[in-house]
Amino acid sequence: MPLRSDGAYSFVYGEPIANRVPNNQRTSEPLSASTKKLFDAIYDENLEAFKQALADGADVNAFDEGYTPLMTIIVSNSDSPICLKMMMLLLQHQDLNVNIQEPKENNTALHLAFRMENRDFVQMLFKHPNLNLDIKNNYNDCYGVDRSDTPKEYVERIGREQRKDFSHLTVEIQKAQKGKQLLDALSSRDIYRAKTLLNQELNPNCWRRNQNGEIETPLSLIIKSCLQTITRDKEEVLTKLLKHKELDFSQVKPIPAIEQSVQLKRIIEQAIKGRLIDTINKKDLDDVKKLVEDNCFMSYAIIAAALRDVGNPIESIANYLNEKFPASVKRPLAGMSDIPVGFEEFVQELVNGLEEVKVQLAEKEKELNGARQELNKRNNEIREQQNRISELERELDQAKAQLTEKDRKLNNTIEESRTHRIGKESDRRAISSNRKQNNYALTFFILSGAFVVGTCLTIVDYPEVSAGLAAVALGLFLVGYFLYKGNEKDRGPGSATGNPQVKRSFYSSSRFC
């Protein structure tokens, strides 16, 4: 039962309001008219009065009977659709301090949500971007011991004392962390990271405000990204988000630009239709209401298609959908009786098929352009390599020419060196031969002189002997003379006896003797 300002039926931790401290000891200032109207709307579960109080400037952080409006909804422990809607409006209010602590035990709203064991409240609180998980309360436990715990420590201690398992509540901490990672990934357009995170348990409803003060959710971010370009990865992320069982459609604002994108509209309608069919088949009216209420993507066409595909929904669900969308009981374009039943769906399918072909064609054209760019890149690389090869060939030809020239010069040098060496050897041999010939000439001159001396000594006593000696002396002199002259003129054989003139002189001398 929700709290009432008159204390008639309200309980907080089992304490009747009549036994609690009066309001003036719980609130430092008197409540303004709009703020009092806000609390009364919470007690009465009057959503319209609640919205009007917010519009009139009610203080969302004021205390009444020790609790703020947000805490009042939580401790009422009523998770009716109206209370959940009020809670969502409070959490999205720009002036809300989600971490404010009540004065009695310094509990935050998250402490109280854990204490109420209300999973819906816990999930909604974890959507808020400024929620602080490290704030500690200050209370006495059931044994009178002073305690100071964070929200997680608080619920775990209660679980140990009451021997209850609250893991279904504490797991929301990890899911919220993953949800904020998803929000970051989509903000940075990391679609691959978003796909990976969507395969894990997470809270898909985390949000934050952008620079313009607008609320951004994972769903709104992926839709904005798809409005620019749609890829298979983006379509997969969008479809997974739309089909996520915990996605809250009530916090999604209508996006008129979706109507301008036939492909994006088709993706959203198919995902919503598939989810609605699955929900109808579960035969749970509350789940159907939760999906349909405040869902800006829900339309008559989706409802009609879902009811047609389900075939025989339970009566309560069919009645609810027919009441929610009265046109669903009529045939589309009922006034145009000349149009066959199902013709609009057929045309829509053709249009959708055409859009798919256009998308595929665009993707193929993109792939073709990529292939062309890659081919041009490869051709440029080949031309560069060919130019490099030509340059290397020119360098090789130049090196060969230089090597040939050096080889020619080396051969010339070797030939000149050999010719010079041969010439020097010939000169050496010629000098040696001339030296020998001079020695022979000198010897013959000496012998000729000796025979002349002998001739002079024998000319008186032995005239015949003296004449022979004179002839020999003359022959020796002539031989020496010719040897000497041959050294200057004759460069033939180096032997003295090989000279023909010397031979003739010896022959003449022998005949004379």
JOFENUR-V216822 format. One record per run of one state. SS is the DSSP state (H for helix, E for strand, C for the rest). FROM is the first residue (numbers start at 1). TO is the last residue. If there is no record, write none. Layout:
SS:FROM:TO ; SS:FROM:TO
This chain:
C:1:10 ; E:11:12 ; C:13:14 ; E:15:16 ; H:17:19 ; C:20:22 ; H:23:25 ; C:26:32 ; H:33:44 ; C:45:46 ; H:47:55 ; C:56:63 ; E:64:64 ; C:65:66 ; E:67:67 ; C:68:68 ; H:69:76 ; C:77:80 ; H:81:91 ; C:92:108 ; H:109:115 ; C:116:118 ; H:119:127 ; C:128:138 ; E:139:140 ; C:141:145 ; E:146:147 ; C:148:150 ; H:151:162 ; C:163:166 ; H:167:187 ; C:188:190 ; H:191:198 ; C:199:206 ; E:207:209 ; C:210:214 ; E:215:217 ; H:218:228 ; C:229:231 ; H:232:242 ; C:243:248 ; H:249:251 ; C:252:255 ; H:256:260 ; C:261:261 ; H:262:281 ; C:282:284 ; H:285:292 ; C:293:299 ; H:300:310 ; C:311:314 ; H:315:324 ; C:325:325 ; H:326:329 ; C:330:342 ; H:343:458 ; C:459:462 ; H:463:489 ; C:490:495 ; H:496:498 ; C:499:499 ; H:500:512 ; C:513:513
